């Protein structure tokens, strides 16, 4: 049997052709043979951005039923679109952060992150004051009876929501993109788990889900967004979305609300009266790895 070879231009390469050209496509037949109608529908789902309102409504209905049955509580899956004339930015006061990690665990709880193995979208690095911001000497696993530890400061790192995100460019199936309000999102139904985005991200902000998100029903947060904190699949890559399920309802991200020292600031970069704009215009501000031209919208500053 002969096989005809075809060349695909980068412009025409999409998820469907990528899967067709790889062994991954064979899993569709396996899903059909197993009688998993829902899984097969998700596998063959079109690009989320091209779906009609009726198609999106059907997907949301199916997911809400699935999650509600799985966790024994009523789940909602929002598909709320960006708030008009809004472009989000985040700022963190290095001089105030005490390394308590409350933000880390608030994020885990809000965003239905897996506990086995435990996943953290926010990672707090402890650094020596004498050495400044130096990733070679950063300690992610510090364990002191009290914080802040003398002679040290803390640098939380999470998705930087870049304006020029290398992770988006590296995805071979267009499963990740930047929304109009500046949030880099992932469609878990389209992610094939190749981890190209993880290799491309210079901030280590993307995380591979080695284990299916298994939560005790009492731990599950049922208020979710399709592009945010809904339960993920084993093999998907996930990341911080600034709590898209909250900010599109006019609320702050969970990490901002929980910070006991007010080190975290969040707001609309297009609003000249916003706190985030005041910080950018009046404080000593820096971004991580500026030389890479990723243009993060996550800013670090010294408030004192």
HELIX and SHEET records of a PDB file:
HELIX    1   1 UNK A   10  UNK A   12  5                                   3    
HELIX    2   2 UNK A   15  UNK A   20  1                                   6    
HELIX    3   3 UNK A   23  UNK A   25  5                                   3    
HELIX    4   4 UNK A   26  UNK A   33  1                                   8    
HELIX    5   5 UNK A   37  UNK A   43  1                                   7    
HELIX    6   6 UNK A   48  UNK A   50  5                                   3    
HELIX    7   7 UNK A   53  UNK A   71  1                                  19    
HELIX    8   8 UNK A  102  UNK A  110  1                                   9    
HELIX    9   9 UNK A  135  UNK A  137  5                                   3    
HELIX   10  10 UNK A  166  UNK A  170  1                                   5    
HELIX   11  11 UNK A  196  UNK A  200  1                                   5    
HELIX   12  12 UNK A  244  UNK A  247  1                                   4    
HELIX   13  13 UNK A  254  UNK A  258  1                                   5    
HELIX   14  14 UNK A  275  UNK A  282  1                                   8    
HELIX   15  15 UNK A  290  UNK A  292  5                                   3    
SHEET    1   A 2 UNK A  76  UNK A  78  0                                        
SHEET    2   A 2 UNK A 223  UNK A 225  1                                        
SHEET    1   B 4 UNK A 264  UNK A 268  0                                        
SHEET    2   B 4 UNK A  88  UNK A  93 -1                                        
SHEET    3   B 4 UNK A 298  UNK A 302  1                                        
SHEET    4   B 4 UNK A 284  UNK A 286 -1                                        
SHEET    1   C 2 UNK A 123  UNK A 128  0                                        
SHEET    2   C 2 UNK A 152  UNK A 157 -1                                        
SHEET    1   D 2 UNK A 176  UNK A 178  0                                        
SHEET    2   D 2 UNK A 184  UNK A 186 -1                                        
SHEET    1   E 2 UNK A 207  UNK A 208  0                                        
SHEET    2   E 2 UNK A 237  UNK A 238 -1                                        
END                                                                             
